Amino acid sequence: MTSNQQPDQAHEALAGCGARLRIAREAAGLSIDDVAARLHMPHRVVRSLENEDWSRLGAPVFVRGQVRSYSRLLGLTTAPLMDALTVGQVEPTKLVSRTHIPKAQWWAEQIGRRLVYIVLTLSLAIPVWVATRQHLAGTAEGVAALDAPTDPAAPAEPEADRTPRTLVASMAPVATSGAAKAPAMDAEIVLRTSGKTWLEVVATDGSTLAKELLPAGAERRYAASQVRRMTIGNASAVALESRGRPVDAQANARANVARFEVSSDGSLVASN
């Protein structure tokens, strides 16, 4: 009996992990189906463990767990089997600290995030800006003309745009003689500027009496009987009189543009 046991023990010592499990199972009088039922494993898993067919058993961590469960079922010492197991060792997950990320890569990530934020902001701001510009584009022609710089050396307005019926009076002081007083008495509409002002005056027959950009300190006088309507840009810089009475141009203005019509009695009336 002793001579028969020595070859078996030697064979067992030289056997691999799978062979040891098979020898122990057979010595315990268990079949593969018995082991599969007790360990709640598929039949093929038990056979793969004994054949050391690790490729069918998944990752090394699962193989080691299954071998450990199998050895405990058979009452074997776990450590020797783990040493005889030829499956690869389980390597821990490598952790990479952000402090070791190259500085160039870190800056690229930061700039990328900021660029995304800028693009999103512009995608919201540009439509609002465009809508605002379209709204401002509808402002009256007089207000737009106020933004144009006054150049003393600029060429004079073409004669085609003028009309021989212009009744713009001179800016010179009114003469005190009797002959000069007669036209002044008919000038019932008086306009004086304290800043740049755009002015358009339309006659009763539809022609243009005046269409000009006035500097600060200018004065214009018109006979009420000759005027149909008047448009004044930058109304806040205008002092207006009608028939000797002051007219508040700014109070009747929209977007700082005042529009007036001359009534049948010669008075200025605000119009829309």
Stockholm file with secondary structure:
# STOCKHOLM 1.0

chainA/1-272         MTSNQQPDQAHEALAGCGARLRIAREAAGLSIDDVAARLHMPHRVVRSLENEDWSRLGAPVFVRGQVRSYSRLLGLTTAPLMDALTVGQVEPTKLVSRTHIPKAQWWAEQIGRRLVYIVLTLSLAIPVWVATRQHLAGTAEGVAALDAPTDPAAPAEPEADRTPRTLVASMAPVATSGAAKAPAMDAEIVLRTSGKTWLEVVATDGSTLAKELLPAGAERRYAASQVRRMTIGNASAVALESRGRPVDAQANARANVARFEVSSDGSLVASN
#=GR chainA/1-272 SS CHHHHHHHHHHHHHSCHHHHHHHHHHHTTCCHHHHHHHHTCCHHHHHHHHHTCGGGSCSHHHHHHHHHHHHHHHTCCHHHHHHHCCSCCCCCCCCCCGGGSCHHHHHHHHHHHHHHHHHHHHHHHHHHHHHHHHHHHTSCHHHHHHTSCCCTTSCCCCGGGSCTTCCCCCSSCCCCSHHHHHHHHHCCEEEEESSCEEEEEEETTSCEEEEEEECTTCEEEECGGGEEEEEEESGGGEEEEETTEEECTGGGEETTEEEEEECTTSCEEECC
#=GC SS_cons         CHHHHHHHHHHHHHSCHHHHHHHHHHHTTCCHHHHHHHHTCCHHHHHHHHHTCGGGSCSHHHHHHHHHHHHHHHTCCHHHHHHHCCSCCCCCCCCCCGGGSCHHHHHHHHHHHHHHHHHHHHHHHHHHHHHHHHHHHTSCHHHHHHTSCCCTTSCCCCGGGSCTTCCCCCSSCCCCSHHHHHHHHHCCEEEEESSCEEEEEEETTSCEEEEEEECTTCEEEECGGGEEEEEEESGGGEEEEETTEEECTGGGEETTEEEEEECTTSCEEECC
//
